[in-house]
């Protein structure tokens, strides 16, 4: 049975999540500029027959969407730290292993419940 997280553990996870939030926010700003920016290729050259601009824009928009989702999960994890539910599986209410939280600090589910959800297509 996993142990409850200590105050020191919670502070370390809070710091890691805060750093991740800042990094992703910066990445999102850059991706947004690139995806919605000037319409020039990464080298700054334009070529009417070049379809790479559309590819880069689509790719950046996909990355932006992924980062927005991750940012939301990080913010929710920080909220769980504040309300005392961080480290508890939202499905089975058991403690999430510290090793899992180190790998995925914004994890909402223990590994068993996460696997079950993935098998069910969620």
C-alpha positions, 0 to 999 in steps of 0.5 A, spaced: 500 500 500 503 506 497 504 511 503 500 518 503 505 524 500 509 528 505 508 535 506 516 535 503 513 531 497 507 535 496 512 541 495 516 538 491 511 536 486 508 543 487 514 546 484 515 541 479 508 543 476 509 550 477 516 549 473 512 545 467 506 550 467 511 556 466 515 552 460 508 550 457 506 557 457 512 559 454 512 554 449 504 555 447 506 563 446 511 561 441 507 556 437 501 560 437 506 566 434 508 560 429 501 557 427 498 564 427 503 568 425 506 571 418 505 565 414 512 565 412 516 558 412 521 557 418 527 560 414 523 566 412 522 565 405 516 564 401 514 560 395 507 560 392 508 552 390 511 550 397 506 547 401 510 546 407 507 553 410 500 549 411 504 543 414 508 547 419 501 551 421 497 545 422 503 541 426 504 547 430 496 548 432 496 540 434 502 542 438 498 548 441 492 543 442 496 538 446 500 543 450 493 547 452 490 540 454 497 538 458 496 545 461 489 544 464 491 538 467 497 541 470 493 547 473 488 541 475 494 538 479 496 544 482 488 545 485 488 538 487 495 540 491 491 546 494 485 542 496 488 536 499 486 530 494 493 530 490 496 523 489 489 520 490 486 516 484 480 519 482 477 513 480 478 508 486 480 513 491 487 509 492 494 513 493 497 513 486 505 511 487 510 516 488 514 513 482 508 514 477 507 522 480 514 523 478 514 520 471 507 524 470 506 529 476 499 531 473 496 524 473 489 523 476 489 516 476 493 510 479 496 506 473 491 500 474 485 505 473 489 509 467 490 502 463 483 500 464 481 507 462 485 506 456 483 499 454 476 502 454 478 508 449 478 514 454 
